[in-house]
Amino acid sequence: MIEAARRTWRFLEPYHGMIYFAPEAAAAYGKLGLTGRAGYFASRSAALGAVPAPVVVATFYNFNPALVEASISTAWSTTDPAAVLAARYAAADQALRGILGDAITSPEMRRAAALLREAAETVTGDVTGRPLFAAHAALPWPDEPHLVLWHAQTLLREYRGDAHIAALLTAGLRGIEALVTHAASGAIPAETLRTSRSWSEDDWTRAVAGLRERDWLTDDAVLTFTPAGAARRAEIEKATDENSVTPYAHIGEPACAELQTLVSPFSRALAGKLMPWALARQ
């Protein structure tokens, strides 16, 4: 079941992730006075309310705290969480309509939305230890199927994300160290991870050196796990998967397979338009 759950999450990830790349989102946040990265941090954390910046730093984990603090301070001195949430959902609606067209009213969309909502609602009653999931789970459900599907995947993405942070903390990794180990896995280039989370080259070099001292990484020029480091990273992924499986196990493997089939055309269309690199993961 764990593999089916992980695969279903991957198939659906572009359906949620498109909001971070859609020009409609940047335009909507810009109308509220949010520019640059402020729109990202405000829109994803708005469900928490106008909490102090350190709360957002804690829940976002692998971003440079200085970037998060500056973004959140700007956001909540410029606008408010309710306005940002409204802008986020309006942007999601506009982007999905623009790329998927008539598919948003198709029987496939309605069926996918119903299945994923059932999965997500299985776990909304137990939010212990999952702050970002809890915040989004407290939001009202949209009415239209294409937004129900988007909201459900948002919930399940944050559900998994909270589990992943718990696993990283248990493994003794700081945020930047988690990024370095992610780079060593080969999933995403190191420079992309470093710059997108706003860490300096010196920060990165120190984190790499520290992980080498702790026998996570070899001394090779290219980031490479030691056997012990590879085993620890595998344990992190295993723990994340095990603590994210419940909603998918509730609907079962046949429904997960059906969801993958139903959503694949939607995710591929969204990824092809906004996130071409994600197509290789489908």
C-alpha positions in Angstrom: 0.0 0.0 0.0 2.9 2.4 0.7 4.1 2.3 -2.8 0.6 2.9 -4.1 0.2 5.9 -1.8 3.5 7.4 -2.8 2.7 7.0 -6.5 -0.7 8.5 -6.1 0.7 11.6 -4.3 3.3 12.0 -7.1 0.6 11.8 -9.8 -1.4 14.5 -8.1 1.4 16.8 -7.0 1.4 18.9 -10.2 -2.3 19.6 -9.7 -1.5 21.4 -6.4 2.0 22.5 -7.2 0.9 24.6 -10.2 -0.2 27.4 -7.9 3.5 28.2 -7.2 4.2 28.8 -10.9 0.9 30.1 -12.3 1.2 33.8 -13.4 -2.4 34.2 -12.2 -1.2 33.7 -8.6 1.7 36.2 -8.8 -0.8 38.7 -10.3 -3.4 38.1 -7.6 -0.8 38.6 -4.8 0.6 41.6 -6.6 -2.8 43.3 -6.4 -2.5 42.9 -2.6 0.9 44.6 -2.6 2.8 41.3 -2.3 5.8 41.0 -4.6 8.7 38.5 -4.9 8.7 35.6 -2.4 6.2 37.3 0.0 3.3 36.0 -2.1 4.6 32.4 -1.7 5.1 32.5 2.0 2.0 34.4 2.7 -0.3 32.3 0.6 0.9 29.0 1.9 0.9 30.1 5.5 -2.2 32.2 5.5 -4.3 29.4 6.8 -2.4 29.7 10.1 -3.6 33.3 10.4 -1.3 36.3 11.0 1.1 34.3 13.2 4.5 35.7 14.2 7.2 35.0 11.6 9.0 32.4 13.8 5.9 30.1 13.5 6.2 30.2 9.7 10.0 29.6 9.9 9.2 26.5 12.0 6.7 25.1 9.6 8.6 25.8 6.4 11.8 24.3 7.9 14.3 24.3 5.1 14.1 27.9 3.9 16.6 30.5 5.2 14.8 32.0 8.2 15.8 35.5 7.2 13.9 35.1 3.9 10.8 33.8 5.7 10.9 36.5 8.4 11.3 39.3 5.9 8.5 37.9 3.6 6.0 37.4 6.5 6.7 40.8 8.1 6.1 42.4 4.7 2.9 40.4 4.1 1.1 41.1 7.3 2.0 44.7 7.3 0.5 45.0 3.8 -2.5 42.8 3.7 -4.3 40.1 5.8 -4.6 36.3 5.7 -8.3 36.3 4.5 -7.5 38.4 1.5 -4.5 36.2 0.6 -6.5 33.0 0.9 -9.2 34.5 -1.3 -6.6 35.5 -3.9 -5.0 32.1 -3.8 -8.2 30.2 -4.4 -9.3 32.6 -7.1 -5.9 32.2 -8.8 -6.1 28.4 -8.6 -9.6 28.6 -10.2 -8.4 30.8 -13.0 -5.3 28.8 -13.7 -7.1 25.5 -13.8 -9.9 26.8 -16.0 -7.3 28.3 -18.4 -5.2 25.2 -18.8 -7.8 22.4 -18.4 -10.7 24.0 -20.2 -13.9 21.9 -20.3 -12.1 19.1 -18.4 -13.0 20.9 -15.1 -16.6 19.9 -15.6 -16.0 16.3 -16.8 -17.2 13.1 -15.1 -13.5 12.3 -14.6 -12.9 15.4 -12.6 -16.0 14.8 -10.5 -14.9 11.3 -9.8 -11.3 12.2 -8.9 -12.5 15.0 -6.6 -14.8 12.7 -4.8 -12.2 10.0 -4.3 -9.5 12.4 -3.1 -11.9 14.3 -0.8 -12.8 11.0 0.8 -9.1 10.2 1.3 -8.4 13.6 2.8 -11.4 13.7 5.1 -10.2 10.4 6.6 -7.5 12.2 8.5 -8.9 15.7 9.1 -10.1 14.5 12.6 -6.6 13.8 13.8 -4.3 16.7 13.1 -1.9 16.1 16.0 1.7 17.1 15.2 0.8 18.4 11.7 0.5 22.2 12.0 0.3 23.1 8.3 -2.1 20.3 7.5 -4.3 21.3 10.5 -4.5 24.9 9.4 -5.6 24.0 5.9 -7.9 21.3 7.1 -9.8 23.9 9.1 -10.6 25.9 5.9 -14.0 25.3 4.2 -14.2 23.0 1.2 -14.8 24.7 -2.2 -18.0 23.7 -4.1 -16.7 23.1 -7.6 -15.1 19.7 -8.3 -11.9 21.1 -9.8 -11.3 23.2 -6.7 -12.3 20.3 -4.4 -9.6 18.2 -6.0 -7.1 21.1 -5.6 -8.0 21.6 -2.0 -7.9 17.9 -1.2 -4.4 17.6 -2.7 -3.3 20.7 -0.8 -4.4 19.0 2.4 -2.6 15.7 1.5 0.5 17.6 0.4 0.8 19.4 3.8 -0.1 16.2 5.6 2.9 14.5 4.0 5.1 17.6 4.4 4.5 17.7 8.2 5.4 14.0 8.4 8.6 14.6 6.4 9.7 17.4 8.7 9.1 15.1 11.7 11.3 12.5 10.1 14.1 15.0 9.3 14.1 16.3 12.8 14.2 12.7 14.2 17.3 12.1 12.0 19.0 15.2 13.5 19.0 17.3 10.3 18.7 21.1 10.3 16.8 22.7 7.4 19.8 23.4 5.2 21.2 19.9 6.0 18.0 18.4 4.8 18.4 20.2 1.5 22.0 19.0 1.2 20.9 15.4 1.6 18.1 15.9 -0.9 20.7 17.2 -3.4 22.9 14.1 -2.6 19.9 11.9 -3.6 20.1 13.3 -7.1 16.5 14.3 -7.3 17.1 18.1 -7.7 20.4 19.9 -8.5 22.1 21.3 -5.4 22.3 24.8 -6.8 18.6 24.9 -7.4 17.9 23.8 -3.9 20.3 26.3 -2.4 19.2 29.3 -4.3 15.5 28.6 -4.2 15.7 28.5 -0.4 17.9 31.5 -0.2 21.0 30.0 1.4 24.4 31.5 0.8 27.3 29.5 -0.7 29.1 29.8 2.7 26.0 28.4 4.5 25.9 25.5 2.1 29.6 24.8 2.4 29.4 24.7 6.2 26.4 22.4 6.0 28.2 20.0 3.6 31.3 20.0 5.9 29.2 19.2 8.9 27.5 16.3 7.2 30.9 14.9 6.1 32.1 15.0 9.7 29.0 13.1 10.7 29.5 10.4 8.1 26.5 11.4 5.9 28.6 12.3 2.9 31.9 11.3 1.3 34.7 13.7 0.5 33.9 13.5 -3.2 33.5 16.8 -5.2 30.0 15.7 -6.2 27.7 15.3 -3.3 27.7 11.5 -2.5 26.2 9.6 0.4 28.4 7.3 2.5 26.7 3.9 3.1 25.6 5.1 6.5 24.3 8.4 5.0 22.4 6.5 2.3 20.8 4.3 4.9 19.8 7.2 7.1 18.2 9.1 4.1 16.3 5.9 3.2 15.0 5.7 6.7 13.7 9.3 6.4 11.8 8.5 3.2 10.5 5.3 4.8 9.2 7.1 7.9 7.7 9.8 5.7 5.9 7.2 3.6 4.7 5.2 6.6 3.3 8.3 8.3 1.5 9.5 5.1 -0.2 6.3 4.0 -3.4 6.5 6.1 -5.7 8.5 3.7 -4.7 6.4 0.7 -5.0 3.1 2.6 -8.6 4.2 3.5 -9.7 4.3 -0.1 -7.5 1.3 -1.1 -5.2 0.4 -3.9 -7.9 0.0 -6.6 -9.1 3.6 -5.9 -5.5 4.8 -5.9 -4.9 3.3 -9.3 -8.2 4.8 -10.6 -7.1 8.2 -9.2 -3.8 8.0 -11.0 -5.6 7.2 -14.3 -8.1 10.0 -13.8 -5.7 12.7 -12.8 -2.8 11.9 -15.1 -4.1 14.0 -18.1 -4.8 16.9 -15.7 -1.4 16.8 -14.1 0.4 16.4 -17.3 -1.4 19.3 -18.9 -0.6 21.5 -15.9 3.0 20.3 -15.7 3.6 20.8 -19.4 2.4 24.4 -19.2 3.9 25.5 -15.9 6.4 22.8 -14.7 7.9 20.9 -17.6 10.5 19.3 -15.4 7.7 17.5 -13.4 6.7 15.4 -16.4 9.6 13.1 -15.8 8.1 12.2 -12.5 4.8 11.0 -13.9 
